[in-house]
Amino acid sequence: MKILLIEDSRFLRLAIEKLLSKGGHEVACAADGLDGLRAARTAPPQLILLDMMLPGLDGTGVLERLKLDPLTAQIPVVVLTGLCQMNETKLKEAGAAAFIEKSSLNLESNPDGLIRTVERVLSKPAKVVG
């Protein structure tokens, strides 16, 4: 599956890309919100992993624009954030398919959490928006 990772941390971007590639996924990366939107529109992926704290256009703005655009509205978005889960309901109402706290990402010793979330979201039927 083709996954777009929109994450400004170079370290985290490389670690997640490596993990997902090992799992057989094709991963495209963007370091900021505007580049991520362009990438999603140019070559729509099957899933987007989206950081909330991005330079320029933040993750909330990216999520909003993705869900308003007919070309990208059906792409499931998994939100990656350093913010607490109090925001989970708000993000899911805005169109996020899942929410992962970065503090719970332990990519080196326990990469299964991210992989399970990605595979769970990819196996769900697409929701009709509109």
Order of alpha helices (4+ residues) and beta strands (2+ residues): beta-alpha-beta-alpha-beta-alpha-beta-alpha-beta-alpha
